[in-house]
């Protein structure tokens, strides 16, 4: 077979533009980049443009139509479409389909983006997911709620990081929910009570190439609805759930339409009191926040770079060099209240880095999306009980940050209900 010819078209929203030459040394010849501002300083547009075959900096990729991307790809004779962001998965697949290019298909991209398609596919394969229903009216939602009881989780079909997610705790919350726009749909799910875990890694052709299980103190929704820290820590291999989580990841990846080339994935699961693993969702991209950073520090491979090389047909260039170390991170979102004291350093053992960026004396309104934070830290993990180490970090934070008139802490119902790690 003749070697593929022509450049690659990259649709980008991530802060990786300055690193593209690490993964594509010949980027000046073979990368056509359409990106948000990301990590390009405004004064350096001309200098960055010289680094690539073609560069366009846009306010949002949403302002560029699929037809414009197809035209750009044809103009440069593009051979592959590359993307990293959650919302670019489907767009990249549509552009590939329009141009007849290799890579992730539209069916695969849909299964990894549309939560109803995703979980219906997994359920058909015998994989445990929450009872769910796609609905268009509040009457349909009420009918589902009567079947499963409260709380009920309401999600956008294609959202990420719990953006747009609501948890209805009672009938009053249901009655106050606005009607959906005509013709639109959302997903309702039964609430799953359980501990929250991630598996982050790389997949190819329906198989897991690498899977790293981690424990999270809270699911993403708690950091959006309340002021729970977004906090995760890698599990040791000897943890009783590590291998079970890896096997679950393999089953999930095998059940969905395969991504043909090497690609990062981020899988979220609940572990219930009766020892079930229930899939929350999976994405064919690297995890958000500092997930890629801590895994790169431990494995010697950047998940964004690995995904780009995989989509370019160069997955064999990815070199995984595990150090044997385990890391975790925490991002602390603003509460609703006035910030009166914020630690400027952390003396806990194992802390690799700590950065505070909040303004003492400022009133905050909390956050409605995952991401905004007033401090973040990375730390080493050395104990078998990862949950206990994460709780130590959370306790340090609670003891050292001071809020006046704080109104949105995590309710005791969930903060005190976490079970000890099983041994």
Secondary structure as GFF3:
##gff-version 3
##sequence-region A 1 423
A	DSSP	beta_strand	8	12	.	.	.	ID=ss1
A	DSSP	three_ten_helix	17	19	.	.	.	ID=ss2
A	DSSP	alpha_helix	20	23	.	.	.	ID=ss3
A	DSSP	alpha_helix	27	30	.	.	.	ID=ss4
A	DSSP	beta_strand	31	35	.	.	.	ID=ss5
A	DSSP	three_ten_helix	42	44	.	.	.	ID=ss6
A	DSSP	alpha_helix	45	49	.	.	.	ID=ss7
A	DSSP	beta_strand	54	57	.	.	.	ID=ss8
A	DSSP	three_ten_helix	61	63	.	.	.	ID=ss9
A	DSSP	alpha_helix	66	76	.	.	.	ID=ss10
A	DSSP	beta_strand	80	83	.	.	.	ID=ss11
A	DSSP	alpha_helix	88	99	.	.	.	ID=ss12
A	DSSP	alpha_helix	106	113	.	.	.	ID=ss13
A	DSSP	alpha_helix	115	124	.	.	.	ID=ss14
A	DSSP	beta_strand	132	135	.	.	.	ID=ss15
A	DSSP	alpha_helix	138	148	.	.	.	ID=ss16
A	DSSP	beta_strand	152	155	.	.	.	ID=ss17
A	DSSP	beta_strand	166	168	.	.	.	ID=ss18
A	DSSP	alpha_helix	171	175	.	.	.	ID=ss19
A	DSSP	beta_strand	186	190	.	.	.	ID=ss20
A	DSSP	beta_strand	195	204	.	.	.	ID=ss21
A	DSSP	beta_strand	207	216	.	.	.	ID=ss22
A	DSSP	alpha_helix	220	225	.	.	.	ID=ss23
A	DSSP	beta_strand	230	234	.	.	.	ID=ss24
A	DSSP	alpha_helix	242	255	.	.	.	ID=ss25
A	DSSP	beta_strand	263	271	.	.	.	ID=ss26
A	DSSP	beta_strand	277	283	.	.	.	ID=ss27
A	DSSP	alpha_helix	291	299	.	.	.	ID=ss28
A	DSSP	alpha_helix	303	311	.	.	.	ID=ss29
A	DSSP	three_ten_helix	315	317	.	.	.	ID=ss30
A	DSSP	beta_strand	327	332	.	.	.	ID=ss31
A	DSSP	beta_strand	336	341	.	.	.	ID=ss32
A	DSSP	beta_strand	351	356	.	.	.	ID=ss33
A	DSSP	beta_strand	363	365	.	.	.	ID=ss34
A	DSSP	beta_strand	375	380	.	.	.	ID=ss35
A	DSSP	alpha_helix	386	400	.	.	.	ID=ss36
A	DSSP	beta_strand	402	404	.	.	.	ID=ss37
A	DSSP	alpha_helix	412	415	.	.	.	ID=ss38
###
